[in-house]
Amino acid sequence: MKIHELKCWPEYFLPIERGKKRFEIRNDDRGFDVGDVLHLRCWSPSLKDYTGAELLVEVLYVWRSDGPIAGWKGEKFAIMSIAKLECVP
């Protein structure tokens, strides 16, 4: 199990926090795997700083692309099913 610290913009962070968004799509550059924890830190692009809000989510399932996805930067992507954990360290 790994813990991945990631920036998460408010329009994606808030639905995860509220339990509405249960997936995360990321460049597959970190070796995401089932059982890993994503430490999501809310990042404000307008302020160019963290808001202070944080969440921990567990990766339940990972789907990987085997090539580029049209319109997205990067080579490969991971789409992860996630579940919120109760506390942030």
N, C-alpha and C positions, 0 to 999 in steps of 0.2 A: 504494500500500500504506500502510495506517495501522497503528499499534500502539495497541491499546485496553487500558488498565490496568483490571482488574476484580476486585472482591472475589469470592471463591468459598468457600462454606462447606465444612467438612471432609468431609461426607457426599457431596459432589459432586467435590471436589478429589482425594481419595484414589483413587477409581476411575479418574479421568483419569490420575493419576500412575502407576497400576499397569497402564495400557493397556486397561482393561476398558470404560471409557466413552469413546466416540468421537464424541460430539455435545454441543452446548451450546445451551440455549434461553434467550433473552434478550429483554427489551423491545427492539423495533426502533427505538431512539432515537439510535443512533450511526452509522447508515449502514454497518453491517457489509458487507463485500464479500469475494469470493474473493481470496485472496492476503494478506488482512489477518492480523495476528498478535494473538492475545489473550494478554496478560501477566496470568496468573491468580495472584492472591495469596491464600493461604489465610487466611480470616477466621474467628475463633472468636466466635460470637454470645454465648457465656457469658462470655468474657473481655472482649468488646467491644474486641478488638485483633487485629492480624495475628499469625499463629503464626511467621512467618519463612519458611515454605515457599512457593516460587514455581515456576511453570511457564510456558513459552512454548508455544503451540499455533498452528498455521497453519489458517486457514479454507479448506477445500477446496470447500465447496458451501454455498449459502444458500437455504433455503426461507422465504418470508415469508407471513404471514397477511395477508389483505386486510381484516381486521376483528378485533374482540375475540374471544378464546377464552374460553368459559364457565369461570368460576371463577378466572380470572387477572386481575390488575390490569393496567392499561395498555390501550392501543388496539390495537397491532399487535405481532407477535412475529416473531423470526427464529430458525429452527432451523438450526444450523450443523453440518455434518460437519467434524470437526477431526482434526489429526494432531499429536502431540507433536514439538516440536523438541528438539534435543539440549542446548542450553545456555541459561542465563539470564544476561543481562548484569549 
